[in-house]
Amino acid sequence: MDIRQWLPGEREVSDTLPIPANLTPGNYKVNAAILNPQTGKPGIDFANDGRRSDGRYTLGTVKVLD
């Protein structure tokens, strides 16, 4: 997806996140960021509350069962 084509406003994006087979059961936070390809660090601020100190935003949690 080419985010350079995005206009201001809401954007819905969906994707599949693979879960490693050896992941320990438990609750995990799902975080999102748009990374700067030169630094590998978050490079875009979302228009959301809750920006973490590492530049990522928590979207929610998932529960991994055994």
mmCIF file as gemmi writes it, N, C-alpha and C atoms, coordinates in Angstrom:
data_model
loop_
_atom_site.group_PDB
_atom_site.id
_atom_site.type_symbol
_atom_site.label_atom_id
_atom_site.label_alt_id
_atom_site.label_comp_id
_atom_site.label_asym_id
_atom_site.label_entity_id
_atom_site.label_seq_id
_atom_site.pdbx_PDB_ins_code
_atom_site.Cartn_x
_atom_site.Cartn_y
_atom_site.Cartn_z
_atom_site.occupancy
_atom_site.B_iso_or_equiv
_atom_site.pdbx_formal_charge
_atom_site.auth_seq_id
_atom_site.auth_asym_id
_atom_site.pdbx_PDB_model_num
ATOM 1 N N . MET Axp A 1 ? 0.838 -1.159 0 1 0 ? 1 A 1
ATOM 2 C CA . MET Axp A 1 ? 0 0 0 1 0 ? 1 A 1
ATOM 3 C C . MET Axp A 1 ? 0.897 1.24 0 1 0 ? 1 A 1
ATOM 4 N N . ASP Axp A 2 ? 0.591 2.165 -0.863 1 0 ? 2 A 1
ATOM 5 C CA . ASP Axp A 2 ? 1.382 3.382 -0.99 1 0 ? 2 A 1
ATOM 6 C C . ASP Axp A 2 ? 0.738 4.493 -0.166 1 0 ? 2 A 1
ATOM 7 N N . ILE Axp A 3 ? 1.267 4.74 1.038 1 0 ? 3 A 1
ATOM 8 C CA . ILE Axp A 3 ? 0.662 5.733 1.935 1 0 ? 3 A 1
ATOM 9 C C . ILE Axp A 3 ? 0.855 7.158 1.424 1 0 ? 3 A 1
ATOM 10 N N . ARG Axp A 4 ? 1.703 7.348 0.435 1 0 ? 4 A 1
ATOM 11 C CA . ARG Axp A 4 ? 1.879 8.686 -0.125 1 0 ? 4 A 1
ATOM 12 C C . ARG Axp A 4 ? 0.623 9.149 -0.858 1 0 ? 4 A 1
ATOM 13 N N . GLN Axp A 5 ? -0.257 8.22 -1.171 1 0 ? 5 A 1
ATOM 14 C CA . GLN Axp A 5 ? -1.5 8.552 -1.879 1 0 ? 5 A 1
ATOM 15 C C . GLN Axp A 5 ? -2.65 8.861 -0.923 1 0 ? 5 A 1
ATOM 16 N N . TRP Axp A 6 ? -2.446 8.689 0.373 1 0 ? 6 A 1
ATOM 17 C CA . TRP Axp A 6 ? -3.503 8.935 1.342 1 0 ? 6 A 1
ATOM 18 C C . TRP Axp A 6 ? -3.794 10.422 1.455 1 0 ? 6 A 1
ATOM 19 N N . LEU Axp A 7 ? -5.058 10.74 1.567 1 0 ? 7 A 1
ATOM 20 C CA . LEU Axp A 7 ? -5.499 12.109 1.81 1 0 ? 7 A 1
ATOM 21 C C . LEU Axp A 7 ? -5.888 12.227 3.281 1 0 ? 7 A 1
ATOM 22 N N . PRO Axp A 8 ? -5.981 13.443 3.81 1 0 ? 8 A 1
ATOM 23 C CA . PRO Axp A 8 ? -6.411 13.59 5.209 1 0 ? 8 A 1
ATOM 24 C C . PRO Axp A 8 ? -7.767 12.941 5.45 1 0 ? 8 A 1
ATOM 25 N N . GLY Axp A 9 ? -7.959 12.428 6.647 1 0 ? 9 A 1
ATOM 26 C CA . GLY Axp A 9 ? -9.21 11.778 7.021 1 0 ? 9 A 1
ATOM 27 C C . GLY Axp A 9 ? -8.956 10.375 7.537 1 0 ? 9 A 1
ATOM 28 N N . GLU Axp A 10 ? -10.031 9.657 7.719 1 0 ? 10 A 1
ATOM 29 C CA . GLU Axp A 10 ? -9.927 8.289 8.242 1 0 ? 10 A 1
ATOM 30 C C . GLU Axp A 10 ? -9.458 7.336 7.159 1 0 ? 10 A 1
ATOM 31 N N . ARG Axp A 11 ? -8.746 6.309 7.615 1 0 ? 11 A 1
ATOM 32 C CA . ARG Axp A 11 ? -8.243 5.289 6.697 1 0 ? 11 A 1
ATOM 33 C C . ARG Axp A 11 ? -8.407 3.944 7.366 1 0 ? 11 A 1
ATOM 34 N N . GLU Axp A 12 ? -8.995 3.006 6.673 1 0 ? 12 A 1
ATOM 35 C CA . GLU Axp A 12 ? -9.116 1.647 7.206 1 0 ? 12 A 1
ATOM 36 C C . GLU Axp A 12 ? -8.189 0.742 6.418 1 0 ? 12 A 1
ATOM 37 N N . VAL Axp A 13 ? -7.373 0.003 7.142 1 0 ? 13 A 1
ATOM 38 C CA . VAL Axp A 13 ? -6.414 -0.903 6.533 1 0 ? 13 A 1
ATOM 39 C C . VAL Axp A 13 ? -6.568 -2.261 7.201 1 0 ? 13 A 1
ATOM 40 N N . SER Axp A 14 ? -6.541 -3.317 6.423 1 0 ? 14 A 1
ATOM 41 C CA . SER Axp A 14 ? -6.601 -4.648 7.025 1 0 ? 14 A 1
ATOM 42 C C . SER Axp A 14 ? -5.46 -5.49 6.451 1 0 ? 14 A 1
ATOM 43 N N . ASP Axp A 15 ? -5.015 -6.409 7.269 1 0 ? 15 A 1
ATOM 44 C CA . ASP Axp A 15 ? -3.926 -7.29 6.88 1 0 ? 15 A 1
ATOM 45 C C . ASP Axp A 15 ? -3.981 -8.518 7.772 1 0 ? 15 A 1
ATOM 46 N N . THR Axp A 16 ? -3.215 -9.521 7.455 1 0 ? 16 A 1
ATOM 47 C CA . THR Axp A 16 ? -3.123 -10.733 8.259 1 0 ? 16 A 1
ATOM 48 C C . THR Axp A 16 ? -1.797 -10.724 8.998 1 0 ? 16 A 1
ATOM 49 N N . LEU Axp A 17 ? -1.866 -10.997 10.289 1 0 ? 17 A 1
ATOM 50 C CA . LEU Axp A 17 ? -0.65 -11.064 11.095 1 0 ? 17 A 1
ATOM 51 C C . LEU Axp A 17 ? -0.376 -12.519 11.452 1 0 ? 17 A 1
ATOM 52 N N . PRO Axp A 18 ? 0.718 -13.077 10.96 1 0 ? 18 A 1
ATOM 53 C CA . PRO Axp A 18 ? 1.043 -14.458 11.313 1 0 ? 18 A 1
ATOM 54 C C . PRO Axp A 18 ? 1.438 -14.551 12.79 1 0 ? 18 A 1
ATOM 55 N N . ILE Axp A 19 ? 1.002 -15.588 13.441 1 0 ? 19 A 1
ATOM 56 C CA . ILE Axp A 19 ? 1.335 -15.814 14.847 1 0 ? 19 A 1
ATOM 57 C C . ILE Axp A 19 ? 2.271 -17.023 14.903 1 0 ? 19 A 1
ATOM 58 N N . PRO Axp A 20 ? 3.461 -16.846 15.457 1 0 ? 20 A 1
ATOM 59 C CA . PRO Axp A 20 ? 4.405 -17.97 15.524 1 0 ? 20 A 1
ATOM 60 C C . PRO Axp A 20 ? 3.815 -19.152 16.301 1 0 ? 20 A 1
ATOM 61 N N . ALA Axp A 21 ? 4.068 -20.349 15.828 1 0 ? 21 A 1
ATOM 62 C CA . ALA Axp A 21 ? 3.535 -21.551 16.467 1 0 ? 21 A 1
ATOM 63 C C . ALA Axp A 21 ? 4.038 -21.722 17.894 1 0 ? 21 A 1
ATOM 64 N N . ASN Axp A 22 ? 5.21 -21.187 18.205 1 0 ? 22 A 1
ATOM 65 C CA . ASN Axp A 22 ? 5.787 -21.358 19.542 1 0 ? 22 A 1
ATOM 66 C C . ASN Axp A 22 ? 5.496 -20.174 20.472 1 0 ? 22 A 1
ATOM 67 N N . LEU Axp A 23 ? 4.567 -19.307 20.1 1 0 ? 23 A 1
ATOM 68 C CA . LEU Axp A 23 ? 4.228 -18.16 20.945 1 0 ? 23 A 1
ATOM 69 C C . LEU Axp A 23 ? 3.545 -18.636 22.222 1 0 ? 23 A 1
ATOM 70 N N . THR Axp A 24 ? 4.023 -18.18 23.353 1 0 ? 24 A 1
ATOM 71 C CA . THR Axp A 24 ? 3.469 -18.574 24.65 1 0 ? 24 A 1
ATOM 72 C C . THR Axp A 24 ? 2.043 -18.047 24.786 1 0 ? 24 A 1
ATOM 73 N N . PRO Axp A 25 ? 1.094 -18.898 25.208 1 0 ? 25 A 1
ATOM 74 C CA . PRO Axp A 25 ? -0.284 -18.423 25.403 1 0 ? 25 A 1
ATOM 75 C C . PRO Axp A 25 ? -0.321 -17.24 26.376 1 0 ? 25 A 1
ATOM 76 N N . GLY Axp A 26 ? -1.232 -16.328 26.116 1 0 ? 26 A 1
ATOM 77 C CA . GLY Axp A 26 ? -1.38 -15.156 26.979 1 0 ? 26 A 1
ATOM 78 C C . GLY Axp A 26 ? -2.008 -14.005 26.227 1 0 ? 26 A 1
ATOM 79 N N . ASN Axp A 27 ? -2.089 -12.855 26.875 1 0 ? 27 A 1
ATOM 80 C CA . ASN Axp A 27 ? -2.634 -11.643 26.275 1 0 ? 27 A 1
ATOM 81 C C . ASN Axp A 27 ? -1.483 -10.788 25.752 1 0 ? 27 A 1
ATOM 82 N N . TYR Axp A 28 ? -1.654 -10.296 24.531 1 0 ? 28 A 1
ATOM 83 C CA . TYR Axp A 28 ? -0.635 -9.482 23.892 1 0 ? 28 A 1
ATOM 84 C C . TYR Axp A 28 ? -1.263 -8.203 23.354 1 0 ? 28 A 1
ATOM 85 N N . LYS Axp A 29 ? -0.525 -7.09 23.477 1 0 ? 29 A 1
ATOM 86 C CA . LYS Axp A 29 ? -0.964 -5.832 22.888 1 0 ? 29 A 1
ATOM 87 C C . LYS Axp A 29 ? -0.541 -5.804 21.428 1 0 ? 29 A 1
ATOM 88 N N . VAL Axp A 30 ? -1.422 -5.284 20.582 1 0 ? 30 A 1
ATOM 89 C CA . VAL Axp A 30 ? -1.116 -5.093 19.168 1 0 ? 30 A 1
ATOM 90 C C . VAL Axp A 30 ? -0.824 -3.609 18.975 1 0 ? 30 A 1
ATOM 91 N N . ASN Axp A 31 ? 0.379 -3.298 18.511 1 0 ? 31 A 1
ATOM 92 C CA . ASN Axp A 31 ? 0.809 -1.917 18.314 1 0 ? 31 A 1
ATOM 93 C C . ASN Axp A 31 ? 1.04 -1.657 16.835 1 0 ? 31 A 1
ATOM 94 N N . ALA Axp A 32 ? 0.887 -0.403 16.439 1 0 ? 32 A 1
ATOM 95 C CA . ALA Axp A 32 ? 1.076 -0.035 15.034 1 0 ? 32 A 1
ATOM 96 C C . ALA Axp A 32 ? 1.934 1.213 14.928 1 0 ? 32 A 1
ATOM 97 N N . ALA Axp A 33 ? 2.667 1.285 13.834 1 0 ? 33 A 1
ATOM 98 C CA . ALA Axp A 33 ? 3.465 2.46 13.504 1 0 ? 33 A 1
ATOM 99 C C . ALA Axp A 33 ? 3.751 2.42 12.011 1 0 ? 33 A 1
ATOM 100 N N . ILE Axp A 34 ? 3.975 3.578 11.446 1 0 ? 34 A 1
ATOM 101 C CA . ILE Axp A 34 ? 4.479 3.676 10.077 1 0 ? 34 A 1
ATOM 102 C C . ILE Axp A 34 ? 5.955 4 10.217 1 0 ? 34 A 1
ATOM 103 N N . LEU Axp A 35 ? 6.781 3.067 9.777 1 0 ? 35 A 1
ATOM 104 C CA . LEU Axp A 35 ? 8.225 3.192 9.996 1 0 ? 35 A 1
ATOM 105 C C . LEU Axp A 35 ? 8.91 3.973 8.883 1 0 ? 35 A 1
ATOM 106 N N . ASN Axp A 36 ? 9.889 4.755 9.278 1 0 ? 36 A 1
ATOM 107 C CA . ASN Axp A 36 ? 10.747 5.448 8.338 1 0 ? 36 A 1
ATOM 108 C C . ASN Axp A 36 ? 11.695 4.396 7.763 1 0 ? 36 A 1
ATOM 109 N N . PRO Axp A 37 ? 11.709 4.184 6.453 1 0 ? 37 A 1
ATOM 110 C CA . PRO Axp A 37 ? 12.559 3.123 5.895 1 0 ? 37 A 1
ATOM 111 C C . PRO Axp A 37 ? 14.05 3.363 6.095 1 0 ? 37 A 1
ATOM 112 N N . GLN Axp A 38 ? 14.456 4.606 6.326 1 0 ? 38 A 1
ATOM 113 C CA . GLN Axp A 38 ? 15.879 4.903 6.521 1 0 ? 38 A 1
ATOM 114 C C . GLN Axp A 38 ? 16.338 4.605 7.944 1 0 ? 38 A 1
ATOM 115 N N . THR Axp A 39 ? 15.434 4.775 8.923 1 0 ? 39 A 1
ATOM 116 C CA . THR Axp A 39 ? 15.835 4.584 10.323 1 0 ? 39 A 1
ATOM 117 C C . THR Axp A 39 ? 15.243 3.333 10.948 1 0 ? 39 A 1
ATOM 118 N N . GLY Axp A 40 ? 14.146 2.811 10.358 1 0 ? 40 A 1
ATOM 119 C CA . GLY Axp A 40 ? 13.452 1.668 10.951 1 0 ? 40 A 1
ATOM 120 C C . GLY Axp A 40 ? 12.645 2.041 12.177 1 0 ? 40 A 1
ATOM 121 N N . LYS Axp A 41 ? 12.537 3.344 12.461 1 0 ? 41 A 1
ATOM 122 C CA . LYS Axp A 41 ? 11.792 3.827 13.623 1 0 ? 41 A 1
ATOM 123 C C . LYS Axp A 41 ? 10.515 4.514 13.168 1 0 ? 41 A 1
ATOM 124 N N . PRO Axp A 42 ? 9.502 4.604 14.057 1 0 ? 42 A 1
ATOM 125 C CA . PRO Axp A 42 ? 8.267 5.298 13.684 1 0 ? 42 A 1
ATOM 126 C C . PRO Axp A 42 ? 8.568 6.714 13.179 1 0 ? 42 A 1
ATOM 127 N N . GLY Axp A 43 ? 7.977 7.053 12.03 1 0 ? 43 A 1
ATOM 128 C CA . GLY Axp A 43 ? 8.261 8.346 11.415 1 0 ? 43 A 1
ATOM 129 C C . GLY Axp A 43 ? 7.032 9.193 11.166 1 0 ? 43 A 1
ATOM 130 N N . ILE Axp A 44 ? 5.845 8.676 11.481 1 0 ? 44 A 1
ATOM 131 C CA . ILE Axp A 44 ? 4.59 9.396 11.238 1 0 ? 44 A 1
ATOM 132 C C . ILE Axp A 44 ? 3.777 9.393 12.518 1 0 ? 44 A 1
ATOM 133 N N . ASP Axp A 45 ? 3.269 10.544 12.906 1 0 ? 45 A 1
ATOM 134 C CA . ASP Axp A 45 ? 2.344 10.621 14.041 1 0 ? 45 A 1
ATOM 135 C C . ASP Axp A 45 ? 0.926 10.416 13.532 1 0 ? 45 A 1
ATOM 136 N N . PHE Axp A 46 ? 0.196 9.499 14.158 1 0 ? 46 A 1
ATOM 137 C CA . PHE Axp A 46 ? -1.215 9.299 13.827 1 0 ? 46 A 1
ATOM 138 C C . PHE Axp A 46 ? -2.036 10.393 14.497 1 0 ? 46 A 1
ATOM 139 N N . ALA Axp A 47 ? -3.224 10.619 13.987 1 0 ? 47 A 1
ATOM 140 C CA . ALA Axp A 47 ? -4.142 11.574 14.617 1 0 ? 47 A 1
ATOM 141 C C . ALA Axp A 47 ? -4.964 10.834 15.67 1 0 ? 47 A 1
ATOM 142 N N . ASN Axp A 48 ? -4.277 10.137 16.562 1 0 ? 48 A 1
ATOM 143 C CA . ASN Axp A 48 ? -4.892 9.346 17.627 1 0 ? 48 A 1
ATOM 144 C C . ASN Axp A 48 ? -4.273 9.737 18.953 1 0 ? 48 A 1
ATOM 145 N N . ASP Axp A 49 ? -5.018 9.528 20.013 1 0 ? 49 A 1
ATOM 146 C CA . ASP Axp A 49 ? -4.452 9.644 21.347 1 0 ? 49 A 1
ATOM 147 C C . ASP Axp A 49 ? -3.691 8.361 21.65 1 0 ? 49 A 1
ATOM 148 N N . GLY Axp A 50 ? -2.809 8.429 22.628 1 0 ? 50 A 1
ATOM 149 C CA . GLY Axp A 50 ? -2.169 7.211 23.12 1 0 ? 50 A 1
ATOM 150 C C . GLY Axp A 50 ? -0.848 6.871 22.483 1 0 ? 50 A 1
ATOM 151 N N . ARG Axp A 51 ? -0.163 7.846 21.918 1 0 ? 51 A 1
ATOM 152 C CA . ARG Axp A 51 ? 1.157 7.562 21.352 1 0 ? 51 A 1
ATOM 153 C C . ARG Axp A 51 ? 2.1 7.153 22.486 1 0 ? 51 A 1
ATOM 154 N N . ARG Axp A 52 ? 2.724 5.994 22.321 1 0 ? 52 A 1
ATOM 155 C CA . ARG Axp A 52 ? 3.662 5.494 23.327 1 0 ? 52 A 1
ATOM 156 C C . ARG Axp A 52 ? 4.998 6.202 23.195 1 0 ? 52 A 1
ATOM 157 N N . SER Axp A 53 ? 5.853 6.048 24.185 1 0 ? 53 A 1
ATOM 158 C CA . SER Axp A 53 ? 7.164 6.703 24.165 1 0 ? 53 A 1
ATOM 159 C C . SER Axp A 53 ? 8.047 6.207 23.015 1 0 ? 53 A 1
ATOM 160 N N . ASP Axp A 54 ? 7.765 4.998 22.489 1 0 ? 54 A 1
ATOM 161 C CA . ASP Axp A 54 ? 8.541 4.477 21.357 1 0 ? 54 A 1
ATOM 162 C C . ASP Axp A 54 ? 7.952 4.868 20.005 1 0 ? 54 A 1
ATOM 163 N N . GLY Axp A 55 ? 6.888 5.709 20.014 1 0 ? 55 A 1
ATOM 164 C CA . GLY Axp A 55 ? 6.288 6.197 18.774 1 0 ? 55 A 1
ATOM 165 C C . GLY Axp A 55 ? 5.2 5.319 18.202 1 0 ? 55 A 1
ATOM 166 N N . ARG Axp A 56 ? 4.922 4.199 18.853 1 0 ? 56 A 1
ATOM 167 C CA . ARG Axp A 56 ? 3.878 3.294 18.375 1 0 ? 56 A 1
ATOM 168 C C . ARG Axp A 56 ? 2.562 3.582 19.094 1 0 ? 56 A 1
ATOM 169 N N . TYR Axp A 57 ? 1.468 3.101 18.497 1 0 ? 57 A 1
ATOM 170 C CA . TYR Axp A 57 ? 0.13 3.27 19.058 1 0 ? 57 A 1
ATOM 171 C C . TYR Axp A 57 ? -0.466 1.896 19.324 1 0 ? 57 A 1
ATOM 172 N N . THR Axp A 58 ? -1.037 1.695 20.508 1 0 ? 58 A 1
ATOM 173 C CA . THR Axp A 58 ? -1.679 0.43 20.827 1 0 ? 58 A 1
ATOM 174 C C . THR Axp A 58 ? -3.058 0.396 20.181 1 0 ? 58 A 1
ATOM 175 N N . LEU Axp A 59 ? -3.306 -0.635 19.369 1 0 ? 59 A 1
ATOM 176 C CA . LEU Axp A 59 ? -4.594 -0.79 18.688 1 0 ? 59 A 1
ATOM 177 C C . LEU Axp A 59 ? -5.576 -1.609 19.51 1 0 ? 59 A 1
ATOM 178 N N . GLY Axp A 60 ? -5.065 -2.531 20.303 1 0 ? 60 A 1
ATOM 179 C CA . GLY Axp A 60 ? -5.915 -3.408 21.088 1 0 ? 60 A 1
ATOM 180 C C . GLY Axp A 60 ? -5.102 -4.575 21.605 1 0 ? 60 A 1
ATOM 181 N N . THR Axp A 61 ? -5.81 -5.596 22.073 1 0 ? 61 A 1
ATOM 182 C CA . THR Axp A 61 ? -5.142 -6.784 22.579 1 0 ? 61 A 1
ATOM 183 C C . THR Axp A 61 ? -5.692 -8.025 21.893 1 0 ? 61 A 1
ATOM 184 N N . VAL Axp A 62 ? -4.872 -9.05 21.861 1 0 ? 62 A 1
ATOM 185 C CA . VAL Axp A 62 ? -5.298 -10.367 21.372 1 0 ? 62 A 1
ATOM 186 C C . VAL Axp A 62 ? -4.946 -11.385 22.431 1 0 ? 62 A 1
ATOM 187 N N . LYS Axp A 63 ? -5.749 -12.428 22.511 1 0 ? 63 A 1
ATOM 188 C CA . LYS Axp A 63 ? -5.497 -13.516 23.452 1 0 ? 63 A 1
ATOM 189 C C . LYS Axp A 63 ? -5.089 -14.75 22.666 1 0 ? 63 A 1
ATOM 190 N N . VAL Axp A 64 ? -3.916 -15.27 22.972 1 0 ? 64 A 1
ATOM 191 C CA . VAL Axp A 64 ? -3.397 -16.48 22.322 1 0 ? 64 A 1
ATOM 192 C C . VAL Axp A 64 ? -3.684 -17.639 23.261 1 0 ? 64 A 1
ATOM 193 N N . LEU Axp A 65 ? -4.391 -18.631 22.735 1 0 ? 65 A 1
ATOM 194 C CA . LEU Axp A 65 ? -4.73 -19.833 23.502 1 0 ? 65 A 1
ATOM 195 C C . LEU Axp A 65 ? -3.794 -20.969 23.133 1 0 ? 65 A 1
ATOM 196 N N . ASP Axp A 66 ? -3.687 -21.971 24.022 1 0 ? 66 A 1
ATOM 197 C CA . ASP Axp A 66 ? -2.851 -23.137 23.681 1 0 ? 66 A 1
ATOM 198 C C . ASP Axp A 66 ? -3.66 -24.204 23.04 1 0 ? 66 A 1
